[in-house]
Every structure is written in structure tokens, then in C-alpha cells.
Amino acid sequence: MRAWRAVHSNWVITMAPIFRISALLVVGTTILACGGEDPSASATASSSGTSGSSGSSGSSGTLSGSSGGSSSGGEVVNGIPTDPAGLNAWLQTRAYQAWPQESAPRPYTRGAGGHSGDVRTYLNPTLDESMQSSNEEHPKGSAAVKEFLSGGKLTGWAAYVKTEDSSNGGKGWYWYEVFDVTPGSRSIGGQGSGICTGCHSAGRDFVRVPYPLQ
């Protein structure tokens, strides 16, 4: 028995280094399998990810830039934008106040044209000259702005611009009306808007303004 124990002890001592080496090999292999990376695969993934991200961003940036276009997108006639956003921004500048105008606000009266409350009308030089000449049809580029006022405070605008040579039953005019002077407020109207042409058809080529301007 003692002899067997001695042989077994010697065998364990002899084999111990081999067990340690085997254990290290197993652990190392496990680490590579679970958490290691193939350097070439990592480089490929990195390159692919960078390229994909860059390509996507570049493409998106280009599309975004090209879709911006002009700030308002509408036609400008005689210096006046004919789309809601552009015209609203233009009205905010009060550039029309340099045009021929009524000397003071006047109360709205159905027969004299207007909308509600007090109003004050401005005609651009093109329309003013046409009104002076008593033209039956005003030239393209004619425009008017009507301020809405309450207690002397500006509360909104009505504006119209002739965008075509022929009025064509009001379709050759761009119409705009807004009841809030906050930039970008919702408006009504549009090209040839029936909301406006119904009443304005009673005027001289759709212009219902007491003239000469008082």
C-alpha cells in the first residue's frame, strides 16, 4: 500500500506541470472564442461603419440642402411676394407705407370698401397711376394693401396683387387676408380666391377703393 502511494505521489508531481499548461490553453481558447476579435474583421467593420455613416450623412445633407430652395417659394411680382409666407414677411417690413395712401384711417363702410373696424388703404405706384388714368383694366403688378386697425392699433392686413395681364374674372389676382399681425399667422385667400373676388368684382377691375385717395 505504501509503495502504491509513493508511486501515485510521484505521478502527480510529474504530471502537475502538464495539467497547468493544459488549463492555460483551455482558458486562453475560451477567452478568444467569447471576447476576442479578429483584427481583420474589426478593421473591416470599422471601415464599413465609417463609410456607411459618412455616406448616409453626406447624402442626407445634400438632399436637405437642395430641398431648402428659396425662403418662400412663391413668385414675386413687382417686388411683392405672392405666397402666404413670403407676403406675410414682406408686410411685416411695412414697405407698403411708402406708397400713395389714405391720409388717415376711416371707418369700414360697405359702399366704400373695407372689411371691419377702421381701415387704411395703400396703393402701389402702378395701381395709383392706373386709377388716375381711369383704366378699365389695371396692369400686371398693380397692388393694394389695406390695414385693419382697432383703437389705432394694427390688427391685420388685406392685400392683393395682379399677377397676370388679364384679370380673368379675378383669377389673375393674388388675394391675401390675415387678422393677426404675429409673423406667420394663418391667412385666407390665394390666387383667384372666390372668398375675395365675390365682393371685389363690384370694383373697377376688382379694386374697391374710394378714389382719389382721401
PyMOL commands that set and color helices and strands:
alter all, ss='L'
color gray80, all
select helices_A, chain A and resi 2-35+39-68+84-92+95-98+110-112+125-132+168-170+194-200
alter helices_A, ss='H'
color red, helices_A
select strands_A, chain A and resi 76-77+80-81+106-109+113-123+143-150+153-162+173-178+188-191
alter strands_A, ss='S'
color yellow, strands_A
deselect
rebuild
show_as cartoon
